[in-house]
Amino acid sequence: MIRKALKGVAQGRGQAARSGALGLTVMRRGRGCACGPAGEGYEGAGYVLANELGAALNGRQLRVRAYKIMDANGLRRVRLYDARASCLTYLADSGVPDHLLAMWAGHTNVKTTKKWYVKPDVADLLPAAEAWGGLAGGV
């Protein structure tokens, strides 16, 4: 399901979505089981992006790795925050329930996800524009 959603994002919401989806897919593939050389010292906490010992990457480390992947794949560099918002907006537009969007984003409150990450696009605003055109056209 995640792979299908990421593929849809890569085809959908513009450069930010393509960069984010491709980057996450490539990073997941590249990670595999990283416990090898660390042996017993490997934390294995289940993070998607982790260092050699299994600890979560900090923001700078994550950004540097993501930009390397974007460069290697010929993608324009986009902020990870923008790619995240594009992904969540795509999922919302595709009918994913709000509580699942919040879970995907790591939020406990659905309102946070909807307020800060799910953005309307031009197609979402067309019904309002048509209604306004009908009202203004009668003058």
ZINOR-V349419 format. One record per residue. BURIAL is + if it has 24 or more other ideal C-beta (glycine too) atoms within 12 Angstrom, else -. D_FIRST is the distance of its C-alpha to the first C-alpha in whole Angstrom. Layout:
burial | d_first
BURIAL | D_FIRST
BURIAL | D_FIRST
//
This chain:
burial | d_first
- | 0
- | 4
- | 5
- | 5
+ | 6
+ | 9
- | 10
+ | 11
+ | 12
+ | 14
- | 15
+ | 16
+ | 18
+ | 21
+ | 22
+ | 21
+ | 17
+ | 17
+ | 19
+ | 17
+ | 13
+ | 15
+ | 17
+ | 14
+ | 13
+ | 16
+ | 17
- | 15
- | 16
- | 19
+ | 19
- | 19
- | 21
+ | 24
- | 26
- | 28
- | 31
- | 31
- | 31
- | 32
- | 32
- | 28
- | 27
- | 23
- | 22
- | 18
- | 19
+ | 16
+ | 19
+ | 22
- | 26
- | 28
- | 28
+ | 25
- | 26
- | 24
- | 25
- | 27
- | 27
- | 29
- | 28
+ | 24
- | 25
- | 28
+ | 25
+ | 22
- | 25
- | 26
+ | 23
+ | 23
- | 27
- | 26
- | 24
- | 26
+ | 24
- | 26
- | 26
+ | 25
- | 25
+ | 22
- | 22
+ | 22
+ | 19
+ | 17
+ | 19
+ | 18
+ | 14
+ | 14
+ | 17
+ | 14
+ | 12
+ | 15
+ | 16
+ | 13
- | 14
+ | 11
- | 14
- | 16
- | 16
- | 13
+ | 13
+ | 16
- | 15
+ | 12
+ | 16
- | 18
- | 20
- | 22
- | 23
- | 21
- | 24
- | 24
+ | 20
- | 21
- | 25
- | 24
+ | 21
+ | 20
+ | 22
- | 24
- | 24
- | 27
- | 25
- | 25
- | 29
- | 30
- | 31
- | 33
- | 34
- | 35
- | 37
- | 39
- | 40
- | 41
- | 43
- | 45
- | 45
- | 48
- | 50
//
